[in-house]
């Protein structure tokens, strides 16, 4: 994940929380079945992959925009960013920040 949204550590914490959630049922088992563990890990992957990939893609896009260096592109970017209503920016921020662990 690129550092443009500052989400690397946050995503790692979310990963850990979901992983703990799906593996918690196995804590008391001395030898859980490989199939059950595989199912739990598949559940983890289904829960995390869409959000993690979406945030990684959003971070890459933000980086490409922020790191543009040609003056025509930077001029358009700067004007466009000033024109974006604050509520639109806040909604974009909330889409990254809003997260609920598995029930």
N, C-alpha and C positions, 0 to 999 in steps of 0.2 A: 504494500500500500504506500503510495506516495505521501509525503508529509503535508500536503497542501490544505487539508481540512483538520489536521491535528487529531486524527482518529485512530492511529495505529495502536496505541496503548488501550484506548477505549474499546476497540474491537477485540483485542486480546482478553480484556476483562469480561466482555460479553461472552466470548467463546468459552472462557473458564466457567462462567456461571451456568451456561447451558450444558457443558460437559459434566459438571458436577450433578446437575439435575437429572440427566439421563443415566448416569452411572450410579447414583445413590441407591437404587434398589439392589445393587450387587455388593454393597458394603459388608453385609452379614454373611455372604456366601463365600465359602472357602475355595470352591472351584466352579465358578459360573460357566455355563455352557458357552462355547465359542459362538454358537448361532445366536444366543441371546445377547451376548456382547456385540456381535456384529449388527444385530438389529438396533441396539441402543446407539451405536456409532452412526448407523444410517439415519436414525431419528435426529441425532445431533447435526449431521450434514444437511438434512432437509430443513432443519430449523435455522441454520446459520448461513448457508451458502447464498441464498438470494440477497439477504441484507448486506453481507460482507462484500459480495461482488458489486452490488449497486453502489455502495459507498466508495469502494476502490475506483470504480469507473467515474464517479462524481469527482473524486479527488484528482484523478488524471486530467479530467476536463478543466477543472479549476486551475491546475498547474499550467496547462497549455495556454490558458487565457492570461493568467497572471504573469507568466514568464515570456510572453510575446515581446519581441525586441524591435521589430520594424516600426518606424514612426507612424505610418498610416494605420497599422493595426492597433498600436497603443493609443492613438488619438481616438479612434472609433470605440475601443474598449472603455477608455476613460469617460467619454461622453455617455456611452450606454450605461455604465455603472452609476453615474450620477442621475440618470433618468429613471432608473428602476425604483419603484416605490418601496419604502422601508418595509411595509407589510409583506411584500414579495420576498425580500431578503430574509425576513424573520421566518417565513414559512419554509424556506429552503433550509435554514439553520435547524428548525424544529424537526424536519424530516430526518436529519442526521442524528439529532439528540434524542428523539423519542424512541424508547425501546422498552419492551416489556419482556421479562423472562417467561419461560414456559410455565403454564399453570401447574 
